Amino acid sequence: MMLRYLLVVLGGAAGAATRYALGGWLADRWGAAFPWSTLVINLSGSLLLGFIGTLAVERLVVPPESVTLLGVGFIGAYTTFSTWQYETFRLLENGSWPLALVNLFVSSVLGLASVALGVVLGRLL
């Protein structure tokens, strides 16, 4: 049982650090007028979770400890649903309704597509 908690902590630390580094890198390159870094992180996290989940459940090639480390720990800390919601609220609050709606629509539709792509990739192995 303690091993699972340790795996979540280790994966979570790596996921949070990756999110911080990638988010800063993307913001430096693409600016902050639109929350590009949150969008990219959410989409890539959705793809990774779909991929890892498929490998674990359908292909049985990923051991449960890897799912705990990567799925619960890393991706749990890496993805940014709460940040996405907060940034969308701030866009609405600042009167940027078109950008807020784009952020909601694109993140939702492409997030679902990213999960589906991860499942397809997992099934190809």
N, C-alpha and C positions, 0 to 999 in steps of 0.2 A: 504494500500500500504506500509506503513512504517513497518507493521508487517512482511511482506515478506522480506524486507531488513534486519530486525533484525534476522529473522530465518536464512537467508543466512549467516550473520555475525557469529551468534552463532554456526551454523553447521560447517562453514568454520574454525573457531577457533578450534573446537573439532577435525575436520578432519586433520588439519595441525599438531596439537599436537600429535595425534595418529600416523600419518605418521612419524613424527620425532622420537617418542619413539620406535615404532616398527622397523623402519629402523635402528636405532642405535643398538637395541637389536639383530636383525638378523645379522648385520655386525660384531658385537662382536663375535657371535657364528660361522658364516660361512665364515668370511673373506671378503676381498674386491677385490680379483682377478677377480671375476665375480659379476655383480650387482644383487645378489640374492635378496636383500631387495627391490629393485625397481620391480623386477619380481613378488615377492610375493604380494607386495602392489597393483600392477596393476591387477593381477589376482583376488585377493580378492575384490578389488573395482569393477571390472567387474561383478563378481558374485553378489555382493550386489546391484549394480545398476539394473541388470537383475531381481533380486528378488523383489526389491522395486517397480520397474517400472511395473512388472507384477501384483503385489498386488494392485497397484493403478489403472491401466488401465483395467485389465481383471477381477479382483476379486472385485474391488471397496471397499476394506476394509481398504485402507490407505487414510486418508484425504489429500487434496491438501497441507495443511500446513506441513504435515509430509514429503511429496515429496520435498517441498522447503527446509525444514530443513535438511533432510537426503540425498536426491538425488543431489540437487544443491549445498547446503552448505557443508555438511560433505564429501560426496564422491568427489565432485568437488575439494576440497582442499586435500583430502586424496590420490587420484590417482596421478600418476607421469609421465604422457605422455611426458612432456617436458624433465624431467630428464632422462627418458628412451632414448629419441632421443640423448640427449647430451652425455650420457654414451656410447651409441653405436658409436657415432662419435669419441669419445676419444679412444675407442677400435680400430677403423679403423685407426685413426691418429697414434696410437702407433704400428701399424703393426699387431695387433691381429685380422686379418680377420676372422679366424675360430670362435673365440668367439663372434665377432660382428654379424656374420651370425646366429650363434646359438641364440643369444639374440633377433635378429629381428624375426627369425622364431618361436621360442618357445613363445615369448611374444605375437605375432600375433595370432598364432593358439590356444594356451591355453587361451588367452584373449577372443577370440570368443567362445571357449568351455565353459569358465567360465560364460559368459553372458547367453549362452544357458542353462547351469545348473541352474543359478538363475531363469530363466524363468520357467523351469520345476518345481523347488521347489515352486515358487510362484503359479503355477497352481495346485499343490498338496493340497494347503490349501483351 
